[in-house]
Amino acid sequence: MKVLFVITSIPYAKDYNTVLNLVKKLREKDHEVVVFFSGNGVYYLISPEARELSELGARVLFCSHSAHQRGVPTDVGWAESNSTYGLSQIIGEYDRVLVFN
């Protein structure tokens, strides 16, 4: 199964632990997982804990425009720059899409 998480909520919201636990369980079962940060979700790029998503085997993407608007550095090695347009192009490829706002 292919699962996409779209996260627009800020780090330190209650959503992070939920997403982390879901990613862990999905990866344990070898499901393909992508996490996409957009809007205020790009603040996860400066949250050290968020790197764990990538370490678990999830592909991590972020909206570069959202990061630029918020002054968030994008030179992290564990997440890939993308856009909401890019998100619109790939969203149909996933069996499940979960949005955390």
C-alpha atoms as one frame of an Amber mdcrd trajectory, in Angstrom:
protein
   0.000   0.000   0.000   1.162   3.535  -0.731   0.336   6.125   1.943   0.780
   9.894   1.756   0.717  12.156   4.802   0.181  15.865   4.158   1.123  17.910
   7.195   0.268  21.596   7.473   0.255  21.852  11.276   3.178  23.234  13.264
   5.670  20.962  14.996   4.980  20.304  18.644   1.302  19.935  17.824  -0.235
  16.699  19.002  -0.148  15.449  15.395   3.553  14.644  15.333   3.397  11.628
  17.649   0.398  10.305  15.752   2.190  10.641  12.416   5.390   9.131  13.817
   3.562   6.090  15.202   1.615   5.576  11.972   4.792   5.831   9.880   6.534
   3.305  12.152   3.712   0.782  11.839   3.330   1.248   8.093   7.065   0.883
   7.465   7.197  -2.241   9.662   4.749  -3.759   7.176   6.845  -2.524   4.217
   4.272  -0.012   3.003   5.529   2.909   0.933   5.189   6.120   2.935   5.622
   9.725   1.842   5.338  12.693   4.197   4.720  16.104   2.612   5.178  19.276
   4.685   3.349  22.381   3.502   2.219  25.655   5.045   3.234  25.788   8.703
   4.236  22.142   8.403   7.559  23.251   6.885   8.648  24.242  10.390   9.306
  20.522  10.850  12.450  21.112   8.772  13.984  22.857  11.788  12.696  20.308
  14.277  15.423  17.718  14.989  12.847  15.029  15.796  11.343  15.148  12.301
  14.474  13.607  10.780  13.305  10.341  12.341  10.583  10.068   9.687  13.264
   9.761   7.021  15.314   7.394   9.166  12.276   5.108   9.378  12.271   4.890
   5.590   9.611   7.439   4.706  10.286   9.750   1.786   9.991  13.303   3.088
   9.030  16.189   0.796   8.335  19.840   1.537   6.864  22.849  -0.243   9.798
  25.121  -1.009   7.504  28.139  -1.431   6.051  27.646   2.061   9.571  27.333
   3.484  10.724  30.468   1.692   7.693  32.465   2.929   8.467  31.477   6.515
  12.242  31.883   6.324  12.808  28.204   7.050  16.183  26.849   5.887  15.799
  24.161   3.244  19.296  22.721   3.193  18.408  19.641   5.213  19.729  16.424
   3.778  16.784  14.259   4.791  13.926  16.045   2.962  13.379  16.870  -0.700
  12.232  20.219  -2.052   8.923  20.122  -3.912   5.804  22.269  -4.327   2.058
  22.096  -3.802   1.785  21.780  -7.579   4.076  18.757  -7.322   1.808  17.408
  -4.601  -1.202  17.791  -6.892   0.621  15.757  -9.538   1.425  12.797  -7.273
  -1.571  12.640  -4.937  -3.501  10.299  -7.223  -0.739   7.686  -7.002  -1.487
   6.905  -3.353  -3.930   4.389  -1.911  -4.466   6.496   1.205  -3.960  10.198
   1.850  -4.083  11.520   5.407  -4.043  15.248   6.079  -3.011  16.731   9.426
  -3.864  20.391   9.880
